[in-house]
Amino acid sequence: MNAKLDSTASARPVTRQTYDQVLVPTYAPASMVPVRAAGLELWDQEGKRYLDFTSGIAVTSLGHCNPALVEALTAQLNTLWHIGNGYTNEPVLRLALALTETTFAERAFFCNSGAEANEAAFKLARKYAHAKFGPAKSRIVSCLNSFHGRTLFTVSVGGQSKYTEGFEPLPPAIDHIPYNDIEAARAAIGDDVCAVVVEPIQGEGGVLPADPAYLKALRELCDQTGALLIFDEVQCGMGRTGELFAYMGYGVTPDILTAAKALGNGYPIGAMLTTEALAATLAVGSHGTTYGGNPLATTVALKVLEIINTPAFLARVKEAGAKLEAMLNGVIKDYPQVLSKVRGSGLLLGLVVADGYAGRAKDIQKAAEGQGLMLLIAGMDVVRLAPALIVTDEQIEEAGRLLRAALDEVVKAA
């Protein structure tokens, strides 16, 4: 018996310092430890209340502990958890039907995260090109400052070198071009390219929306060269922009779309959506995942989809996004020395810091947390806001008051 095993470990008190003692230091979490939440409200170990405008990085889009999701998951917990992919199950079939009925896709592959969804997309693109054109057509073109996951393949496709340093040698035949640069795309996308991957809104790269003309140009270039167009909608999909998926608002249809984050509202699930012709490339045994498409995850995801994908819900997201943007523009007007502009779409917005405060987005985030407002950053020069899609007008107003108080602190400390 392991002498270190303590049957009372689950009852021992833990603090933020426990993280530094027992976890691999891949993150630098905040000093407070959340213990419970409901909707957009969250409480830490000390009982302090916070207004959450992060949604766990655009994940809990229907709010924490959403009653409809709790009910659906609880029913499934008492029915069937896991059986492995030697069998199928009813929840995964229902979710696949719902997604293919509401998108361009005809086939779905389910996994556990956005990184896995992108891994599947990149593998599908390579395998399809090899089968149809031969192994010479294998190059993948991505964008600088993009983010597509943390596996070695996906982090290499992502356009941020800070995430690949020390992990070399990296997978070959991957090139990066400037975002929203049509001429750079024309120069890079040749007959040896098997896939072009792009985020309709760059999230981690600074909350940058794609120009409609840029996405249309990528579609045309892919059609001309036989490359597949992949949209990474892990962060901007599932209603975040006011459309079920962002591609619908752009009028540009990809060959492959990846989703995760809000798809499970915090229950881990990812999805790769594609056409029947492309899906046929991945024959039995060519790809897989033990937990992907399990009954628990797909039950939650189906309920999330049913709630979000209604005209009234999506219209409210657009309305709330406009009100949040108006509030932020008012803050910018009053603090022009700190903030310069707001950008993004729907309820995924970024506040760009002014030149005089360059590199200090994290300071603003920490000051806001001190006031009881949880925010994100997207690089060192952008404060990111991604509240739950159910955010109320009153919560938007409260966020404005707390943000102003935080900025007062930042200005005073300057």
RODO-2510 file (C-alpha; in nm, 4 decimals, decimal comma):
residues 414
     n   res          X          Y          Z
     1     m     0,0000     0,0000     0,0000
     2     n     0,1296     0,3461    -0,0856
     3     a     0,2413     0,5091     0,2399
     4     k     0,1584     0,8511     0,0928
     5     l    -0,2047     0,7571     0,0328
     6     d    -0,4359     0,9411     0,2690
     7     s    -0,7990     0,8360     0,2660
     8     t    -0,8937     1,1767     0,4046
     9     a    -0,7236     1,3716     0,1243
    10     s    -1,0549     1,4843    -0,0224
    11     a    -1,1435     1,6525     0,3072
    12     r    -0,8122     1,8319     0,3611
    13     p    -0,8145     2,2116     0,3284
    14     v    -0,6540     2,3433     0,0098
    15     t    -0,5521     2,6927    -0,0928
    16     r    -0,3955     2,8692    -0,3879
    17     q    -0,0569     2,7708    -0,2403
    18     t    -0,1494     2,4042    -0,2790
    19     y    -0,1361     2,4577    -0,6545
    20     d     0,2312     2,5504    -0,6328
    21     q     0,3022     2,2411    -0,4242
    22     v     0,1371     1,9648    -0,6244
    23     l     0,0550     2,0737    -0,9811
    24     v     0,2800     2,1022    -1,2840
    25     p     0,3327     2,4792    -1,3206
    26     t     0,1843     2,5175    -1,6683
    27     y    -0,0439     2,7991    -1,5506
    28     a    -0,0239     3,0968    -1,3189
    29     p    -0,3769     3,1041    -1,1778
    30     a    -0,5264     3,3964    -0,9899
    31     s    -0,4780     3,4235    -0,6161
    32     m    -0,8449     3,3576    -0,5411
    33     v    -0,9955     3,0076    -0,5652
    34     p    -1,3532     2,9860    -0,6993
    35     v    -1,5728     2,7404    -0,5101
    36     r    -1,9255     2,7874    -0,6482
    37     a    -2,1069     2,9728    -0,9219
    38     a    -2,4475     3,0298    -1,0781
    39     g    -2,5229     3,2136    -1,3996
    40     l    -2,2636     3,4913    -1,4288
    41     e    -2,1963     3,5091    -1,0552
    42     l    -1,9095     3,3330    -0,8807
    43     w    -1,7848     3,3117    -0,5198
    44     d    -1,4349     3,2345    -0,3904
    45     q    -1,3135     3,0583    -0,0751
    46     e    -1,3500     3,3798     0,1226
    47     g    -1,7103     3,4292     0,0137
    48     k    -1,6306     3,7223    -0,2151
    49     r    -1,8667     3,7601    -0,5115
    50     y    -1,7433     3,8165    -0,8668
    51     l    -1,9190     3,9044    -1,1915
    52     d    -1,7786     3,6599    -1,4459
    53     f    -1,7189     3,8114    -1,7895
    54     t    -1,4838     3,5299    -1,8960
    55     s    -1,7183     3,2278    -1,9256
    56     g    -1,4123     3,0137    -1,8591
    57     i    -1,2633     3,1451    -2,1874
    58     a    -1,5904     3,1480    -2,3834
    59     v    -1,6992     2,8088    -2,2507
    60     t    -1,9889     2,8476    -2,0047
    61     s    -2,1979     3,0418    -2,2538
    62     l    -2,5236     2,9447    -2,0859
    63     g    -2,3895     3,0383    -1,7449
    64     h    -2,2527     2,8352    -1,4580
    65     c    -2,4665     2,5439    -1,3374
    66     n    -2,7392     2,6132    -1,5920
    67     p    -3,0483     2,4334    -1,4552
    68     a    -3,1526     2,2848    -1,7905
    69     l    -2,8051     2,1379    -1,8415
    70     v    -2,7857     2,0114    -1,4834
    71     e    -3,1183     1,8330    -1,5342
    72     a    -3,0115     1,6769    -1,8653
    73     l    -2,6750     1,5620    -1,7311
    74     t    -2,8239     1,4243    -1,4098
    75     a    -3,0716     1,2129    -1,6048
    76     q    -2,7926     1,0737    -1,8224
    77     l    -2,5665     1,0144    -1,5198
    78     n    -2,8285     0,7721    -1,3947
    79     t    -2,8648     0,6011    -1,7328
    80     l    -2,5361     0,5357    -1,9180
    81     w    -2,1863     0,6850    -1,8783
    82     h    -1,9418     0,5126    -2,1103
    83     i    -1,9269     0,2112    -2,3369
    84     g    -1,6320     0,2708    -2,5711
    85     n    -1,6425     0,3173    -2,9450
    86     g    -1,7032    -0,0475    -3,0208
    87     y    -2,0640     0,0586    -2,9682
    88     t    -2,2587     0,3680    -3,0530
    89     n    -2,5126     0,5382    -2,8263
    90     e    -2,8342     0,7341    -2,8602
    91     p    -2,7115     1,0761    -2,7350
    92     v    -2,4229     1,0905    -2,9841
    93     l    -2,6534     0,9992    -3,2699
    94     r    -2,9023     1,2694    -3,1716
    95     l    -2,6256     1,5314    -3,1448
    96     a    -2,4778     1,4366    -3,4821
    97     l    -2,8211     1,4580    -3,6447
    98     a    -2,8842     1,7989    -3,4892
    99     l    -2,5493     1,9438    -3,5994
   100     t    -2,5735     1,8120    -3,9546
   101     e    -2,9283     1,9420    -3,9848
   102     t    -2,8287     2,2944    -3,8778
   103     t    -2,4924     2,3391    -4,0564
   104     f    -2,3278     2,2726    -4,3918
   105     a    -2,1904     1,9470    -4,2543
   106     e    -2,3017     1,5950    -4,3364
   107     r    -2,0731     1,4102    -4,0949
   108     a    -1,9476     1,4742    -3,7416
   109     f    -1,6536     1,3414    -3,5407
   110     f    -1,6584     1,3939    -3,1638
   111     c    -1,3639     1,4222    -2,9294
   112     n    -1,2793     1,5924    -2,5996
   113     s    -1,1368     1,9358    -2,6798
   114     g    -1,0724     2,1985    -2,9426
   115     a    -0,7156     2,0803    -2,9858
   116     e    -0,8371     1,7287    -3,0616
   117     a    -1,0964     1,8620    -3,3042
   118     n    -0,8257     2,0545    -3,4889
   119     e    -0,5903     1,7563    -3,4775
   120     a    -0,8620     1,5520    -3,6479
   121     a    -0,9200     1,8270    -3,9047
   122     f    -0,5514     1,8531    -3,9958
   123     k    -0,5128     1,4754    -4,0170
   124     l    -0,8210     1,4533    -4,2381
   125     a    -0,6857     1,7251    -4,4689
   126     r    -0,3490     1,5523    -4,5064
   127     k    -0,5000     1,2091    -4,5595
   128     y    -0,7529     1,3353    -4,8136
   129     a    -0,4838     1,5171    -5,0126
   130     h    -0,2530     1,2159    -5,0069
   131     a    -0,5309     0,9897    -5,1322
   132     k    -0,6523     1,2237    -5,4075
   133     f    -0,3348     1,4051    -5,5167
   134     g    -0,0384     1,2195    -5,3682
   135     p     0,1999     1,2924    -5,0774
   136     a     0,3464     1,6067    -5,2367
   137     k     0,0259     1,7945    -5,1543
   138     s     0,0784     1,8181    -4,7786
   139     r     0,1554     2,1782    -4,6816
   140     i    -0,0740     2,3537    -4,4328
   141     v    -0,1132     2,7321    -4,4350
   142     s    -0,2176     2,9079    -4,1156
   143     c    -0,2103     3,2653    -3,9867
   144     l     0,0348     3,4472    -3,7665
   145     n    -0,0934     3,4953    -3,4105
   146     s    -0,3461     3,2159    -3,4556
   147     f    -0,4161     2,9552    -3,1893
   148     h    -0,5347     2,6031    -3,2659
   149     g    -0,4453     2,3937    -2,9613
   150     r    -0,1594     2,2536    -2,7551
   151     t    -0,0773     1,9182    -2,9132
   152     l     0,2521     1,9210    -3,1029
   153     f     0,0704     1,9259    -3,4372
   154     t    -0,1856     2,1922    -3,3472
   155     v     0,0594     2,4174    -3,1646
   156     s     0,2830     2,4029    -3,4719
   157     v    -0,0043     2,5043    -3,6979
   158     g    -0,0807     2,7868    -3,4549
   159     g     0,1041     3,1048    -3,5429
   160     q     0,2639     3,1930    -3,2088
   161     s     0,6256     3,0852    -3,1716
   162     k     0,6216     3,1319    -2,7934
   163     y     0,4148     2,8147    -2,7684
   164     t     0,6549     2,6012    -2,9732
   165     e     0,9885     2,7076    -2,8249
   166     g     1,1729     2,4111    -2,6778
   167     f     0,9510     2,1511    -2,8422
   168     e     1,1459     2,1236    -3,1668
   169     p     1,1716     1,9521    -3,4071
   170     l     0,8235     2,0525    -3,5143
   171     p     0,6063     1,8838    -3,7771
   172     p     0,7164     2,0060    -4,1230
   173     a     0,5295     2,1624    -4,4157
   174     i     0,3478     2,4282    -4,2118
   175     d     0,3611     2,7958    -4,3121
   176     h     0,2176     3,1096    -4,1521
   177     i     0,0911     3,4232    -4,3225
   178     p    -0,0400     3,7579    -4,1923
   179     y    -0,4072     3,7583    -4,0965
   180     n    -0,6433     3,9513    -4,3259
   181     d    -0,3703     3,9877    -4,5924
   182     i    -0,5148     3,8682    -4,9238
   183     e    -0,1945     3,9200    -5,1219
   184     a     0,0046     3,7148    -4,8712
   185     a    -0,2550     3,4401    -4,9032
   186     r    -0,2290     3,4427    -5,2817
   187     a     0,1478     3,4140    -5,2604
   188     a     0,1392     3,1279    -5,0103
   189     i    -0,1464     2,9054    -5,1299
   190     g    -0,0100     2,6948    -5,4138
   191     d    -0,0800     2,3514    -5,5555
   192     d     0,1178     2,1812    -5,2773
   193     v    -0,1166     2,3118    -5,0059
   194     c    -0,3585     2,0569    -4,8617
   195     a    -0,5340     2,2899    -4,6176
   196     v    -0,5772     2,6512    -4,5163
   197     v    -0,6917     2,7006    -4,1574
   198     v    -0,8272     3,0260    -4,0201
   199     e    -1,0207     3,1570    -3,7209
   200     p    -1,3114     3,3786    -3,8364
   201     i    -1,2260     3,5782    -3,5257
   202     q    -0,8763     3,5407    -3,3826
   203     g    -0,9333     3,4950    -3,0115
   204     e    -0,5995     3,4435    -2,8387
   205     g    -0,4366     3,6555    -3,1086
   206     g    -0,6130     3,9730    -2,9958
   207     v    -0,9873     3,9423    -3,0749
   208     l    -0,9440     4,0258    -3,4430
   209     p    -1,2364     3,9616    -3,6798
   210     a    -1,1629     3,8476    -4,0324
   211     d    -1,2496     4,0821    -4,3165
   212     p    -1,5321     3,9289    -4,5251
   213     a    -1,3260     3,9819    -4,8412
   214     y    -1,0376     3,7893    -4,6841
   215     l    -1,2438     3,4798    -4,6075
   216     k    -1,3996     3,4917    -4,9544
   217     a    -1,0525     3,5128    -5,1078
   218     l    -0,9375     3,2117    -4,9064
   219     r    -1,2404     3,0163    -5,0287
   220     e    -1,1606     3,1041    -5,3902
   221     l    -0,7911     3,0153    -5,3522
   222     c    -0,8757     2,6813    -5,1960
   223     d    -1,1189     2,6051    -5,4785
   224     q    -0,8518     2,6911    -5,7338
   225     t    -0,5781     2,4780    -5,5783
   226     g    -0,7778     2,1865    -5,4376
   227     a    -0,6894     2,2775    -5,0797
   228     l    -0,9419     2,2342    -4,8022
   229     l    -1,0640     2,5397    -4,6098
   230     i    -1,0806     2,4795    -4,2346
   231     f    -1,2583     2,7212    -4,0011
   232     d    -1,1516     2,6983    -3,6382
   233     e    -1,4647     2,8101    -3,4528
   234     v    -1,3634     2,6659    -3,1176
   235     q    -1,3904     3,0091    -2,9526
   236     c    -1,6158     3,2113    -3,1832
   237     g    -1,8739     2,9421    -3,2590
   238     m    -2,1879     2,8223    -3,0790
   239     g    -2,3729     3,1535    -3,0812
   240     r    -2,0886     3,3774    -2,9635
   241     t    -2,1221     3,6157    -3,2604
   242     g    -2,5021     3,6062    -3,2744
   243     e    -2,4954     3,3363    -3,5417
   244     l    -2,4873     2,9672    -3,4521
   245     f    -2,1450     2,9608    -3,6195
   246     a    -1,9547     3,2638    -3,7420
   247     y    -1,9255     3,1326    -4,0994
   248     m    -2,2994     3,1811    -4,1359
   249     g    -2,2644     3,5561    -4,0899
   250     y    -1,9805     3,5773    -4,3405
   251     g    -2,1533     3,3781    -4,6120
   252     v    -1,8399     3,1673    -4,6640
   253     t    -1,8706     2,7920    -4,6152
   254     p    -1,5648     2,5914    -4,5090
   255     d    -1,4900     2,2297    -4,5935
   256     i    -1,4202     2,1476    -4,2305
   257     l    -1,5309     2,3280    -3,9135
   258     t    -1,4081     2,2649    -3,5612
   259     a    -1,6031     2,3407    -3,2440
   260     a    -1,5545     2,2857    -2,8710
   261     k    -1,5585     2,5201    -2,5680
   262     a    -1,9225     2,6381    -2,5504
   263     l    -2,0459     2,3194    -2,7174
   264     g    -2,0404     2,1502    -2,3770
   265     n    -2,0773     2,4581    -2,1541
   266     g    -1,7898     2,3260    -1,9439
   267     y    -1,8375     1,9534    -1,9997
   268     p    -1,5395     1,8526    -2,2191
   269     i    -1,6370     1,7900    -2,5807
   270     g    -1,5062     1,8849    -2,9228
   271     a    -1,6421     1,8297    -3,2718
   272     m    -1,5095     1,8218    -3,6252
   273     l    -1,7806     1,8820    -3,8842
   274     t    -1,7303     1,8066    -4,2536
   275     t    -1,8871     1,6728    -4,5719
   276     e    -1,9695     1,3152    -4,6573
   277     a    -1,7081     1,3021    -4,9339
   278     l    -1,4275     1,4186    -4,7070
   279     a    -1,5367     1,2082    -4,4112
   280     a    -1,5095     0,8934    -4,6227
   281     t    -1,1310     0,9438    -4,6165
   282     l    -1,1159     0,8463    -4,2497
   283     a    -1,1994     0,4788    -4,2735
   284     v    -1,2442     0,2455    -3,9751
   285     g    -0,9316     0,2491    -3,7597
   286     s    -0,7695     0,5544    -3,9177
   287     h    -0,8505     0,7864    -3,6273
   288     g    -1,0244     0,7669    -3,2940
   289     t    -1,0542     0,8612    -2,9278
   290     t    -1,1612     0,6622    -2,6242
   291     y    -1,3933     0,9178    -2,4659
   292     g    -1,5056     1,1065    -2,7768
   293     g    -1,8822     1,1064    -2,8254
   294     n    -1,9579     0,9560    -2,4855
   295     p    -2,3202     0,9733    -2,3675
   296     l    -2,2576     1,2294    -2,0923
   297     a    -2,0807     1,4864    -2,3106
   298     t    -2,3159     1,4517    -2,6053
   299     t    -2,6249     1,4773    -2,3845
   300     v    -2,5045     1,8114    -2,2493
   301     a    -2,3988     1,9356    -2,5941
   302     l    -2,7360     1,8549    -2,7481
   303     k    -2,9166     2,0518    -2,4793
   304     v    -2,6750     2,3439    -2,5296
   305     l    -2,7418     2,3383    -2,9034
   306     e    -3,1178     2,3252    -2,8549
   307     i    -3,1097     2,6304    -2,6269
   308     i    -2,8729     2,8431    -2,8344
   309     n    -2,9984     2,7639    -3,1820
   310     t    -3,3239     2,9586    -3,1779
   311     p    -3,3892     3,2909    -3,3540
   312     a    -3,4874     3,4658    -3,0316
   313     f    -3,1775     3,3535    -2,8409
   314     l    -2,9372     3,4518    -3,1194
   315     a    -3,1120     3,7856    -3,1680
   316     r    -3,0633     3,8590    -2,7982
   317     v    -2,6910     3,7788    -2,8294
   318     k    -2,6605     4,0425    -3,1000
   319     e    -2,8570     4,2906    -2,8899
   320     a    -2,6441     4,2228    -2,5821
   321     g    -2,3276     4,2464    -2,7898
   322     a    -2,4297     4,5892    -2,9177
   323     k    -2,5054     4,7081    -2,5641
   324     l    -2,1730     4,5750    -2,4329
   325     e    -1,9859     4,7428    -2,7175
   326     a    -2,1660     5,0725    -2,6508
   327     m    -2,0777     5,0509    -2,2829
   328     l    -1,7129     4,9853    -2,3649
   329     n    -1,6991     5,2746    -2,6082
   330     g    -1,8271     5,4958    -2,3296
   331     v    -1,5457     5,3732    -2,1056
   332     i    -1,2915     5,4386    -2,3804
   333     k    -1,4216     5,7934    -2,4184
   334     d    -1,3620     5,8566    -2,0480
   335     y    -1,0230     5,6797    -2,0324
   336     p    -0,8573     5,7583    -2,3685
   337     q    -0,5119     5,7546    -2,2108
   338     v    -0,5612     5,3853    -2,1139
   339     l    -0,7812     5,2376    -2,3879
   340     s    -0,7892     5,3074    -2,7610
   341     k    -1,0656     5,1018    -2,9240
   342     v    -1,2974     4,8035    -2,9017
   343     r    -1,3126     4,5276    -3,1617
   344     g    -1,4689     4,1863    -3,2071
   345     s    -1,8186     4,0578    -3,2747
   346     g    -2,1247     3,9739    -3,0688
   347     l    -2,0203     3,8854    -2,7162
   348     l    -1,6538     3,8294    -2,7969
   349     l    -1,4980     4,1738    -2,7650
   350     g    -1,1489     4,3086    -2,7069
   351     l    -1,0427     4,6371    -2,5493
   352     v    -0,7152     4,7500    -2,7051
   353     v    -0,4919     4,9396    -2,4627
   354     a    -0,3534     5,2767    -2,5663
   355     d     0,0136     5,3243    -2,6533
   356     g     0,0891     5,4823    -2,3172
   357     y    -0,0231     5,1632    -2,1415
   358     a     0,1241     4,9145    -2,3906
   359     g     0,1823     4,5731    -2,2371
   360     r    -0,0415     4,6404    -1,9381
   361     a    -0,3571     4,4456    -2,0203
   362     k    -0,2740     4,2102    -1,7343
   363     d    -0,2637     4,5030    -1,4899
   364     i    -0,6150     4,6021    -1,5952
   365     q    -0,7326     4,2427    -1,5577
   366     k    -0,5891     4,2180    -1,2044
   367     a    -0,7379     4,5518    -1,1012
   368     a    -1,0778     4,4413    -1,2310
   369     e    -1,0534     4,1172    -1,0348
   370     g    -0,9863     4,3218    -0,7235
   371     q    -1,3128     4,5059    -0,7906
   372     g    -1,5008     4,1794    -0,8366
   373     l    -1,5019     4,1657    -1,2186
   374     m    -1,3447     3,8709    -1,3981
   375     l    -1,1933     3,9533    -1,7380
   376     l    -0,9555     3,7864    -1,9822
   377     i    -0,6580     3,9088    -2,1793
   378     a    -0,5648     3,8300    -2,5401
   379     g    -0,1955     3,9048    -2,5490
   380     m    -0,0446     4,1839    -2,3419
   381     d    -0,2287     4,4654    -2,5185
   382     v    -0,5900     4,3492    -2,5300
   383     v    -0,8416     4,2990    -2,2502
   384     r    -1,0913     4,0361    -2,3638
   385     l    -1,4567     4,0137    -2,2614
   386     a    -1,6545     3,6964    -2,3262
   387     p    -1,9524     3,6940    -2,0887
   388     a    -2,2115     3,4205    -2,0945
   389     l    -2,4587     3,4655    -2,3772
   390     i    -2,7351     3,5007    -2,1190
   391     v    -2,5833     3,8238    -1,9802
   392     t    -2,8437     4,0829    -1,8805
   393     d    -2,8461     4,4578    -1,9434
   394     e    -2,8044     4,5099    -1,5685
   395     q    -2,4942     4,2913    -1,5626
   396     i    -2,3458     4,4842    -1,8539
   397     e    -2,4038     4,8070    -1,6609
   398     e    -2,2473     4,6563    -1,3475
   399     a    -1,9442     4,5430    -1,5477
   400     g    -1,9041     4,9009    -1,6700
   401     r    -1,9033     5,0380    -1,3157
   402     l    -1,6511     4,7808    -1,1950
   403     l    -1,4288     4,8341    -1,4992
   404     r    -1,4226     5,2100    -1,4399
   405     a    -1,3236     5,1547    -1,0774
   406     a    -1,0440     4,9247    -1,1916
   407     l    -0,9182     5,1776    -1,4450
   408     d    -0,9162     5,4453    -1,1768
   409     e    -0,6791     5,2221    -0,9805
   410     v    -0,4557     5,1607    -1,2811
   411     v    -0,4347     5,5337    -1,3615
   412     k    -0,3636     5,6201    -0,9986
   413     a    -0,0803     5,3660    -0,9829
   414     a     0,0793     5,4872    -1,3056
***
